[in-house]
């Protein structure tokens, strides 16, 4: 009887069945749409922005874990029924910040190892860099959870020694690349100096950056270098003196003789950056000596945090881009490095094998033409970019002919960046604070910025004086 009564119900799907079917369809459609649109980034720039955004999110989470403020907000949302703790210990403070950044650093270390030797997007491992974003985010979150099972003593040692060394390397690398940017920008503008627009841009940017440098110096003297603020007075004065010195050196006749492209454009960029570092240092120091009026002003904490996050993201994006394209590590070459034909002794460098397809035949002919000097190296890339993408969308892949940057080096720099973020956040933590924590508002962070400005001036000065002192090495 029960079977007979249940027969009519078999023709009507249950609500659970309908919901399961709908969820399956919607889930499949959603996953298909997501994977179709952003499963694999065709643009190398989009990939770099995605990793920078991931670092930004990780940094914000680290900042929120400095104090119990965010955790209390989460507990309040559960009407205080849930008490958030980590193995019976607090989930905030020094060790918590180190755990979160160690997880992202480990994530980038694993990718750096897995992507060693990838030369183009044709390598199957390239999809690990440009795709699998869902699994990668899950892996990152899993690593964050796993770090809370590691003893605290490990992170005490990690944060005080290893992360500190990595943070200093990251800062130094950023300074070197800033000086390189100054030279590259000025030399590029000088090559275009014949154009009226480029001449106006070069002169205007030089005057603008010097004006900004002197304007920031005046502001620092008025608001941050008052009587009794010896540290700020010293930092601002030294910055102004060195600024004038490097400007004079850059146009000195001897320097111009050995490096005609040196001049005020490079000096202005270095000057405005180092002056900004000095101003950032004095504006982020504690106010125990009443030398920082921004601390006493309302509404500046959130603004400084947002600006700091933006500057950090832009710095990391620039550092990774410049370092990868220059190939300064692992003996890297330029991004589009094609293997030569006929390197073996006795080979004539001509195509002597039957290609397996018409497409390969065309590629071989182009490669031979590139080696002979008849075509530029990017001809191979242009040929590949005309083809349709593998997924049939017709999108162009800008890394078929060669990666735009060194994948492994990219992730190594992000590893150093996580160390810098952790070191910056965990210096002189106020364990009694219950609200949001200010980022970098310590004398340690201020002195790091001040010394970084001096080091940057030193690197730039050496780039000017090295050709004079070592003419044999820089003769070309």
C-alpha positions in Angstrom: 0.0 0.0 0.0 2.8 2.4 0.8 4.4 1.7 -2.5 1.1 2.4 -4.3 0.6 5.7 -2.5 4.2 6.8 -3.3 3.8 6.2 -7.1 2.1 9.5 -7.9 4.9 11.3 -6.0 7.5 9.8 -8.2 6.2 11.9 -11.1 6.6 15.2 -9.1 10.2 16.0 -8.1 10.8 16.9 -4.5 11.7 20.4 -3.5 15.2 19.2 -2.6 15.6 17.6 -6.0 14.5 20.8 -7.7 16.8 22.9 -5.6 19.7 20.5 -6.2 19.1 20.5 -9.9 18.8 24.2 -10.0 22.0 24.6 -7.9 23.8 22.2 -10.2 22.7 24.1 -13.3 23.4 27.5 -11.8 26.7 26.3 -10.3 27.9 24.8 -13.6 26.8 27.9 -15.5 28.5 30.2 -13.0 31.7 28.2 -13.0 31.7 28.0 -16.8 31.1 31.8 -17.0 33.8 32.6 -14.5 36.4 30.2 -16.0 35.4 31.4 -19.5 36.0 35.0 -18.6 38.9 35.0 -16.1 40.1 31.4 -15.7 43.3 32.2 -17.5 44.5 35.8 -18.0 45.7 36.5 -21.5 47.4 39.7 -20.5 50.6 39.5 -18.4 49.7 42.8 -16.8 46.3 41.5 -15.6 48.2 38.6 -13.9 50.5 41.0 -12.1 47.7 43.2 -11.0 45.9 40.1 -9.6 48.9 39.0 -7.5 49.3 42.6 -6.3 45.7 42.7 -5.3 46.1 39.4 -3.4 49.1 40.9 -1.5 47.0 44.0 -0.7 44.2 41.9 0.7 46.7 39.9 2.7 48.3 43.1 4.1 44.9 44.5 5.1 44.1 41.2 7.0 47.5 41.4 8.7 46.8 45.0 9.7 43.4 44.1 11.1 45.0 41.3 13.2 47.3 43.6 15.0 44.6 44.4 17.6 41.5 42.6 18.8 39.3 45.3 17.1 38.3 43.3 14.0 37.8 40.0 16.0 35.5 41.8 18.5 33.5 43.2 15.5 33.1 39.6 14.2 32.1 38.3 17.6 29.6 41.2 17.9 28.0 40.1 14.6 27.3 36.7 16.1 25.6 38.4 19.1 28.6 37.5 21.2 27.7 33.8 21.0 31.0 32.9 19.3 34.3 33.4 21.1 37.1 33.5 18.4 40.3 32.0 19.6 43.2 30.1 18.1 44.0 26.9 20.0 43.0 28.7 23.2 45.2 31.6 22.4 44.5 35.1 21.0 44.3 35.4 17.3 45.9 38.8 17.1 49.2 40.5 17.7 52.8 39.9 16.6 52.6 36.2 16.0 49.2 36.4 14.2 50.6 39.0 11.7 53.7 36.9 11.1 51.5 33.8 10.5 49.4 35.4 7.8 52.3 36.9 5.9 54.3 33.7 6.2 51.5 31.8 4.6 51.4 34.2 1.6 55.2 34.1 1.4 55.2 30.3 1.4 52.5 30.4 -1.3 54.8 32.5 -3.5 57.9 30.4 -2.7 56.0 27.3 -3.9 55.1 29.0 -7.2 58.6 30.3 -7.6 59.9 26.7 -7.4 57.2 25.3 -9.7 57.7 28.0 -12.4 61.5 27.7 -12.6 62.6 27.8 -16.3 59.3 28.8 -17.8 60.1 30.7 -21.0 56.7 31.2 -22.7 53.0 30.6 -22.2 53.4 27.5 -24.4 55.0 25.8 -21.4 52.3 23.8 -19.6 53.4 25.2 -16.3 52.6 28.8 -17.4 49.0 28.1 -16.6 50.0 27.9 -12.9 51.0 31.6 -13.2 48.1 32.9 -15.3 45.3 30.6 -14.3 43.8 28.3 -11.6 42.9 31.3 -9.6 40.2 29.5 -7.6 42.5 26.7 -6.4 45.3 29.2 -5.7 43.1 31.3 -3.5 42.0 28.1 -1.7 45.6 27.1 -1.3 46.5 30.5 0.1 43.6 30.3 2.7 44.6 26.7 3.6 48.2 27.9 4.2 46.9 30.6 6.5 44.9 28.1 8.5 47.9 25.7 8.7 50.2 28.4 10.1 48.1 28.6 13.2 49.2 25.0 14.0 52.9 25.9 13.9 54.4 26.8 17.3 54.8 30.4 18.2 58.6 30.0 18.8 59.1 29.5 15.1 57.5 32.8 14.2 59.5 34.6 16.9 62.7 33.5 15.2 61.3 34.0 11.7 60.1 37.6 12.4 63.2 38.8 14.3 65.8 37.5 11.9 64.7 36.0 8.6 61.8 38.3 7.8 63.9 41.3 8.9 66.6 40.4 6.4 64.1 39.9 3.6 62.5 43.2 4.4 65.7 45.1 4.1 66.5 43.3 0.8 63.1 44.4 -0.5 63.7 48.0 0.4 67.2 48.0 -1.1 65.9 46.5 -4.3 63.2 49.1 -4.6 65.8 51.9 -4.2 68.0 50.4 -6.9 65.1 50.2 -9.3 64.0 53.7 -8.5 67.4 55.0 -9.6 67.3 52.9 -12.7 63.8 54.3 -13.5 65.2 57.8 -13.2 68.0 57.1 -15.7 65.7 55.2 -18.1 63.0 57.9 -18.1 65.5 60.7 -18.7 67.3 58.8 -21.4 64.1 57.9 -23.2 63.0 61.6 -23.1 66.4 62.7 -24.5 66.0 60.3 -27.4 62.7 62.1 -28.2 64.0 65.6 -27.5 63.5 66.6 -31.1 59.8 66.6 -30.6 58.4 69.7 -29.1 56.0 67.7 -26.9 58.7 65.5 -25.4 60.9 68.5 -24.8 58.1 70.2 -22.9 57.4 67.0 -21.0 61.1 66.6 -20.0 61.5 70.2 -18.9 58.1 70.5 -17.3 58.5 67.3 -15.3 62.0 68.3 -14.1 60.8 71.7 -12.9 57.7 70.1 -11.4 59.6 67.5 -9.4 62.1 70.1 -8.1 59.2 72.4 -7.1 57.5 69.6 -5.3 60.7 68.7 -3.5 61.2 72.3 -2.2 57.5 72.6 -1.4 57.6 69.5 0.8 60.8 70.7 2.4 59.2 74.0 3.4 56.1 72.2 4.7 58.3 69.9 6.9 60.2 72.9 8.3 57.0 74.7 9.2 55.0 71.8 10.7 57.4 69.1 11.7 60.8 70.8 12.5 59.8 73.2 15.2 61.9 74.0 18.3 62.7 70.8 20.2 62.3 68.5 17.2 66.0 67.8 16.7 65.5 64.5 14.9 63.2 66.1 12.3 65.3 69.1 11.9 68.4 67.0 11.2 66.6 64.7 8.7 65.0 67.6 6.7 68.3 69.6 6.7 70.4 66.6 5.6 67.9 65.8 2.8 68.0 69.4 1.5 71.8 69.6 1.5 72.2 66.2 -0.2 69.5 67.2 -2.7 71.5 70.3 -3.7 74.7 68.3 -3.8 73.4 65.6 -6.2 71.9 68.3 -8.4 75.3 70.0 -8.8 77.1 66.7 -9.4 74.6 65.7 -12.1 75.5 68.8 -14.2 79.2 68.9 -13.4 81.5 69.1 -16.4 83.5 66.0 -15.5 80.3 63.9 -15.0 78.9 65.2 -18.3 82.1 64.3 -20.1 81.8 60.6 -19.1 78.0 60.4 -19.1 76.5 63.1 -21.4 72.9 61.8 -20.6 73.2 62.6 -16.9 71.5 65.7 -15.8 68.8 67.4 -13.7 65.9 65.2 -14.9 67.3 62.2 -13.1 68.3 64.3 -10.1 64.8 65.7 -9.9 63.1 62.3 -9.7 65.5 61.0 -7.1 65.1 64.3 -5.1 61.3 64.2 -5.1 61.2 60.5 -4.1 63.8 60.9 -1.3 62.1 64.1 0.0 58.8 62.2 0.0 60.4 59.4 2.0 61.7 62.0 4.5 58.3 63.7 4.7 56.6 60.3 5.2 59.1 59.5 8.0 58.5 62.7 10.0 54.7 62.5 9.4 54.5 58.9 10.7 56.6 59.2 13.8 55.0 59.1 17.3 54.0 62.4 18.9 55.6 61.9 22.3 57.8 65.0 21.6 54.9 67.0 20.1 56.6 67.1 16.7 53.8 65.4 14.7 50.7 67.5 14.4 49.0 64.9 12.2 48.6 62.5 15.2 46.7 65.2 17.0 44.5 66.0 14.0 41.3 64.0 13.5 40.6 61.8 10.5 44.2 61.5 9.3 44.8 57.9 10.5 42.4 56.3 8.0 43.8 58.5 5.2 47.4 57.6 6.0 46.5 53.9 6.0 44.7 54.1 2.6 47.6 56.1 1.1 50.1 53.7 2.6 48.3 50.7 1.1 48.1 52.3 -2.4 51.8 53.3 -2.3 52.8 49.8 -1.2 50.8 48.2 -4.0 52.3 50.6 -6.7 55.8 50.0 -5.3 55.5 46.3 -5.4 53.9 46.3 -8.9 56.7 48.5 -10.2 59.5 46.5 -8.4 58.3 43.2 -9.8 57.9 44.5 -13.3 61.3 46.2 -13.5 63.2 43.3 -11.8 61.6 40.7 -14.0 62.0 42.5 -17.3 65.7 43.2 -16.5 66.3 39.6 -15.5 68.7 40.6 -12.7 68.5 37.2 -11.1 69.2 33.6 -12.1 71.2 34.9 -15.1 68.0 35.9 -16.8 68.1 37.5 -20.2 65.5 39.7 -21.9 61.9 38.6 -21.9 61.8 37.6 -25.5 64.8 35.2 -25.7 64.7 32.9 -28.6 67.1 30.0 -29.1 69.5 30.3 -31.9 69.6 28.0 -34.9 72.8 26.3 -35.7 74.7 26.8 -32.5 76.3 23.3 -32.8 79.6 23.2 -34.6 79.2 22.3 -38.2 75.6 23.4 -38.6 74.8 25.9 -41.2 71.8 27.5 -39.5 69.4 26.7 -42.4 66.1 24.8 -42.2 67.1 21.2 -43.1 64.2 19.3 -41.5 60.7 18.7 -42.7 58.3 20.6 -40.3 55.3 18.6 -39.2 52.8 21.3 -40.2 52.5 24.4 -42.3 52.4 26.5 -39.2 55.7 25.0 -37.9 57.2 25.6 -41.4 56.3 29.3 -41.2 57.8 29.5 -37.7 61.0 27.9 -38.8 61.4 30.4 -41.6 60.7 33.3 -39.3 63.3 32.0 -36.8 65.9 31.7 -39.5 65.1 35.2 -40.7 65.4 36.6 -37.1 68.8 34.9 -36.7 70.0 36.3 -40.0 69.0 39.8 -38.9 66.4 40.2 -41.7 63.5 40.5 -39.2 63.3 41.8 -35.6 63.0 39.3 -32.8 59.4 40.3 -32.1 58.4 39.0 -35.5 57.9 35.6 -33.9 55.6 37.1 -31.3 53.7 39.0 -33.9 53.2 35.8 -35.8 51.9 34.0 -32.8 49.6 36.8 -31.7 47.7 36.6 -35.0 46.5 33.1 -34.1 43.4 32.4 -32.2 43.7 31.5 -28.5 43.4 28.0 -27.3 40.0 28.5 -25.8 38.5 29.8 -29.0 37.8 33.3 -27.8 40.2 34.9 -30.2 42.0 36.7 -27.4 45.7 37.5 -27.9 48.3 36.0 -25.7 51.2 38.4 -25.2 53.6 35.7 -23.9 53.5 33.0 -26.6 56.8 34.2 -28.0 58.3 34.7 -24.6 57.3 35.6 -21.1 57.1 39.3 -20.3 58.9 38.8 -17.0 60.7 36.1 -15.1 58.0 34.1 -13.2 60.2 32.7 -10.5 61.8 36.1 -9.8 58.4 37.6 -9.7 57.3 35.4 -6.8 60.7 35.7 -5.0 60.1 39.5 -4.9 56.6 39.0 -3.6 58.1 36.7 -0.9 60.4 39.6 0.1 57.4 41.9 0.0 55.5 39.8 2.6 58.5 40.0 4.8 58.5 43.8 4.5 54.8 44.0 5.3 55.2 41.8 8.4 58.3 43.7 9.6 56.6 47.0 9.1 53.4 46.0 11.0 55.1 44.3 13.9 57.6 46.9 15.1 56.7 48.3 18.6 53.2 46.9 18.7 50.9 48.6 21.3 49.4 45.5 23.0 47.1 47.6 25.0 45.4 49.2 22.0 41.8 48.1 21.3 41.1 50.2 18.2 42.5 50.1 14.7 46.3 50.2 14.7 48.3 52.9 12.8 50.6 51.4 10.2 54.3 52.3 10.6 53.8 54.9 13.3 57.0 54.1 15.1 60.5 55.6 15.3 61.9 52.4 13.8 59.7 52.8 10.6 60.6 56.5 10.5 64.4 55.8 10.6 64.1 53.1 8.0 62.6 55.7 5.6 65.1 58.3 6.5 68.1 56.0 6.0 66.5 54.6 2.8 66.4 58.2 1.4 70.1 58.5 2.2 70.9 55.2 0.6 69.0 56.2 -2.5 71.0 59.4 -2.8 74.2 57.3 -2.4 73.1 54.8 -5.1 72.3 57.7 -7.5 75.6 59.5 -6.7 77.5 56.3 -7.4 75.7 55.9 -10.7 77.1 59.4 -11.6 80.6 59.0 -10.3 81.2 55.3 -11.3 81.9 56.1 -15.0 84.4 58.8 -13.8 86.2 56.6 -11.3 86.1 53.4 -13.4 86.2 54.6 -17.0 87.5 51.2 -18.3 84.4 49.4 -17.1 81.9 52.0 -18.2 83.7 53.1 -21.4 80.9 51.7 -23.6 
